[in-house]
Amino acid sequence: MTQPNSNSGVYIHTEFQDEGWPAKGYECQVLNSTNPPANPGDYVERKMSGSIYAVRNIWKSVQADNEWYTYRIVVQGKTVQTYINDLLLVEYTEPETLWRPEGWAGRKLSPTGGTFAFQCHDPGSVVAYKNIRVKPLADDLPTPGTPPEDLEFEEQIVRLATDNIPLIDFHTHLKGGLTREEALAHARKYGFNYGIAVNCGLKMGFETDDSLNAYLDAFEPTPLAWHAMQAEGREWLDLFSDRSRERFDYVFTDAMTWTNNRGVRQRLWIPEETDVGDPQDFMDQLVDNIIKVVSSEPIDIHVNPTFLPAEIADRYDELWTDERIDKVVKALAESGVALEINNRFKIPSATIIKKAKEAGVKFTLGTNNGGADDLGRMDYGIRMIRECGLTSQDMWYPAL
């Protein structure tokens, strides 16, 4: 049982030391809430209970403070599983070749099992434990999980996990037959968490406030994923009430649907419903539309950003001039709306991300998948984090 903002941990496969944090074994994190930073740029721990600390993290708290809960840790062969109240959070299987940051070489399973340790993190952290039990398992049990095969990507995951960068895909859809259980299993594979979004707007999903509220009344949330509203079209504010919107964890939209100055409704991802005309004039209108959206609509994230229709997509770097980029970045910074790094369309460019970072804009990662086949690993976003030097302080995070 944790008190608010209390940090602890259970070390497994470790070895007694007279002082210092245990150098061997894994820490299974105990942390259910964290205070916002006292000052901009201060470190805020985002690795929550159930995490195999800095190897496979849980970025969303699944347990409230001041409540007793059951924490179960299972090691079988090379697989480590963590459960909270019988809910599987993490399943990690060690590969034969391990990469660990400098000074963390001991973060691995011991062939002899090792010992346990309970972490007293700081004087302000108060955590209670009771009914501590150990059940030895046979040494010859098979490893139930599958180790990661792409060891280069595994190194990137562990680097980012160590650096406290939240690996959260805030733009995931249960489409094309993809079930929530399948999405959560995919997330466990990489140490991700998901924000699962529903489309709300004309011809895009829910079209009325009554239908949306009927869905929300029947919806059974999972503590392992956030629930998001994807607001579609510019009329969404007229379709849905503030009460409906506030029932979601966060709201996002894009600027891919709008009406140009000739009165033509644009849906930029559909060539036959897009009227580009003069590309320079189109870009000026697009920028004005983006600024209006992020400045006036009550959203948390601007998604599918800087998207260009197929007709002019190959002129992306030319048409997204510094002047246009600066206008959009300024609007994002002033409104406090986060900028999505989109894996499906591989946008925005590194140039735009670096300008936004310099202006203090926060970022999210998003897949915008169409089903199970393109759920992916957020490769583009992870590459942009590294290429653009993003840190945990640059990443947007929902209010706890």
N, C-alpha and C positions, 0 to 999 in steps of 0.2 A: 504494500500500500504506500503510495507516494503522496507527499504533501506538494502543493503547487510549486512548480519550478525546481523540483528536487531531482538531482541527477545521481544515478548509481549504476551498478552493473554486476553481472554474474560472470566471472571468468571460469572457463572450462579448459581442461587439458593444459593447465598452467603448472608453475613450480614456485615453491615458497621463496620469497626474497625478504631480507631484513628491512628494506626500504624501497621506495619508488613504485611506480605502476608495474604490474607484472609484464615481463618482457616476452613471456611465452604464452601460447594458447590464444583463444578467442575471447573477446568480451561480448557478452550478450547484453545489449543496452537496456537500461531501466530509466526511462524519462517520458513523462506523459504530458508535460506542458512546459512552455518556456516563455519568458518575458520578452517583450519587444526590446530592441536595443536602446540603451540609455542615450547613446550618441550615434549619429550616422556613421556607418562603417564598423561599428562594434561587432564582435563575433557573436552569433546566435547559433546555438546548437540545434541542428535540424534532424539529427539521427534519433529516432524515437524508439520506444520499447518494442522489442522483437528484433531489432537490428542485430546482425553480426557485425559489430562496429567496424566501419570503414572497409568492409568487404562486400556485404550485401545489406543495404540500409532500408529501413522503413521510414518514409518521409511524412506519413500521416499518423497522428496519434489515434490509437484504437481503444484507449482505455482512459477513463476519467480519474482524476486525483481523488484522494480521500475515500477510495473504495477498495476493498480486498479483491484481488483477482488471482487466478492461477496462471503461473508462468511455467511452461514445460519446455525443456531443451532435450533433444534426442540426438545422439551421435551413433550412427550405425555405419560401419565401414568408413568410407570417406565422405559421407553425407551428414550434414548438420541441419536440423530442422528446429524452428522455434514456433511455439504455440502460445497464444494468450486466450484463456478461457476456451480451449480446444479449437480455436481458429488458427489454421496454419498461416503464418506470416512469411517465413523465409524457408527456403529449401536450397541449400548450397552444397555442391559436391566439388571437393578439391580436385583440380587437375594434377597430373603428374608433375608438370613444370609450373611452379608458382612464381608470380611476380609480387613483390612487396616493396613499399617505399623504404628509403634508407632509414635504418634504425628499427624497422618493423619486421625483420626477417623471421622472428619467432612467432609471428601470427600464422599459426598452422596447427593442425592436429598432431598430437604426440603419439608415437607408436605404442607407448605404454600407458596412455590415458592421462597421466598427470594428476593434479589436484584441482581444488576449487578455490575461488576467492570472491569475497563480496567487497565491492568498491564503496569507500566513503569518499565521495568526490570533493566535497568542500563543506565548510562549517554551516553553510546555509541550507544544505540539502538534508532532508529528513525522510528516510525510507524505512519501512518496517517489513520484516520477513518472519514468516512462521510456517510450521509444518514442512520443514526442509527435508526432502527425501531423495535418496539415490537408488536407482535400480540398475545394477550391473547387467550389461548385455554380453552375450557370447562373443568372443573375439573373432569367430569364423563366420559371423553373419555377413551376407552379401551387401554390397553398397547398393541401395535402392535407387539413387539418383544418377543422372548423367552429367559428367563434368563438361565444362565449356570446351568447345573444340577450337574456336577462333581465339588463340591466346593473345594475339595483338590487340583485339578488341577487348578481351578480358582485362588486359593491363590498363586500357583507357578507363574502363568501368571502375576499377579499384583506385586509380589515380583520382578520379572525380569524387568517388565515395569518400576517400581520405580527405579531400579538400572541402568536404561538406557542401558540395554543389548538388542541390536537390534534383535527382533524376526523375522528374515527373512529366509525364505526357498529359498535358491539360486538354488535349483536343483529340479524344478518342471516341469512336462511334461503334455501337453494337449494330452493325449492318452486315449484309451479305451472309447471314447465318451465324455470325460471331456471337457467342454467348458470353455473359459476364464471367462465368467460371473459366472459360477458355482465355479470356483477356487477363484475368487475375493470375492464372497459371503462367502465362507468357511474361507477365510482370515479375513474377518470382524468379524467373530464369535469369534476369539481368539486374535485379535489385531496383526495379522501377516501381512507381505508383502511378495510377491513372486518374484523370478526371474524365468521367464518361458523360458525354453531352447528348442532348436531344435537340432536334431542329424545331424551331418555333417560328412560323411565318407562313405567308401565303404560298401554297403549292410546294411547301418544303417539309411539312410535318404537321404539328398541331397548328390550327388556324384560328381557334377561338379560345377565350379565357376559360369557358366552361369545360371544353375538352381537355385543356391543359391541367386544370385543377382536378378533374376526374382521374387523370393519369397520376398526378402527384398524391392524391388521396390513397391510391392503391399501391404506390411505389414502396418497395421495401429496400431501404438503403443497406449498403455494406459498409462497415467501418474501414474497409481497405481502399475505397475509392471515393473521390469527390463526385458530386452530381452537378452538372453544368447546364446552363441554358445557352444554346446557340441561337441568337436573335437574327432573324433573316429579313432582309428587305428594310426599307426605311419606314414602313408603316407598322413595324412591330410594336412600337410604343402605343399605338392606337388600338391594337388587338389585345394586348395583355396588361393586366393591372399591376400596380406596384406590389400588391400582396403576392401575386403569382411569382413575379420576378424574385422577390425576397425569400421564397421557399427554396431557391437554389443556393449552392455554395458560392457560385460566382457566375458572371454573365460575360459572354464574348460575342463579337460580331465582326464582320468584314465590310469592306466597301466595294464588293463585287456586284452589288445590285443597286442601281440608281437610275435616275432619269436625266438624260443629257439636255442641253439647251435647245435642242430641236424637238423636245417632247418625246423622245424615244426611250423606252424603258430598256436598260442594259442589264444583261446577266453575263458577265465577262467570261465565264468559263464555257459558255455555249456560243460557238462562232456565229450561228444563224440568228442569235439574239443580241449580237454586239454590233454597234454601229461606230466604228473607229473614225472614219472620215479623215480629216487632217490629223496626223499623229501628234503634232505639237499642241494643237488645240485640244485634242483628246486628253493629253497629259495634264494640261492646265486644269481642265475640268475634273479630272480624276483627283489631282492633288487637292483642289478645293473641296471635293466631296469627302475625301479622307479627313481633312481638317474639320469639316462640319461634323462628321460622325464621331470622331474621338473627343471633340470639344463639347458636344451637346447631348450625346446619348449616354445613359447611365450604365456604362460597361466597365469591366475590369481589364479586358485584354482585347487588343486589335489583332485579329488573326488573318491568315492568308495575306499578309501585308505586301505591298508593292507588286501585287500580281498584275501581269499584263496579258491581254488576250493573245491568242495564238498568232494573229495577224502581225503583231509587232513584238512578240516575245523575244525574237532574236536581236532586238535593238535595245534590250534592257539597260545595259551600261550607258548607252548613248542618251536614251530618253530620261533616265533617272539622273538628271543633272544635279550638281551640288546645290543649286538654288532650290530645286524641288525637294531634294532630300532634307535640306535645312528647314524648310517650312513644315514638313511633316514631323520631323524630330522635335521641333519647337512646340508643336501642338501636343505631341505625346508627353513631353516633359511637363508642360504647364497643366495638363489635365490629369496627370498621374496614371494614365492608362499604360499598361505593359504592352510590349511588342513581342509578338510570337516569332520564333524561329521555326519555320515550317518545313517539315521533312518531305512532305508530298511534292511540293513545288520547288523546294530548295531555295527559299527566299526568306528574308532579304539577303542581299549580298554582304560580304564581309565589310565592304566600304560603308554601307549604311549602318551595320551593326556597330562598327567602331565609332561612327559619328553619334549614334544614339547613346552608347556607353559614356562617351565624353560629356554628353548633355545630362546624364543622370537618369536616363530611361531604364526601367527594369525590363527583364526578359523572361519569357516562358518558352518551353519546348512544346511542339505540337505536331502530331502525325497527320490528322485529318484523313484517316483511313476510310476506305470504302467497304472493308470486310476483313476477314482473317488473313487473306493472302498478302495484303499490303500493310499490316500492322507494324512490321519492321522493328528496328532497334534504335530509332532516333539518330541514325548515323550522321545526318547532316547537322543537326543541332549540336551533337557532341563534338563534331569537327569544328564548328564555329566557336564553341566555347574555348577550345584550345587555340584556334587561330587568332581569335580576337581578344584573348587574355581575359575572359570573363571570370569573375570570382563569385563566391556565394552571395556576396553583398549586391551583386548585379542582378540576382534572380528574384523574380516576383514570387510571393508565397501567400496563400490564402490566410486570412485571419484565423487564429486558433480559437 
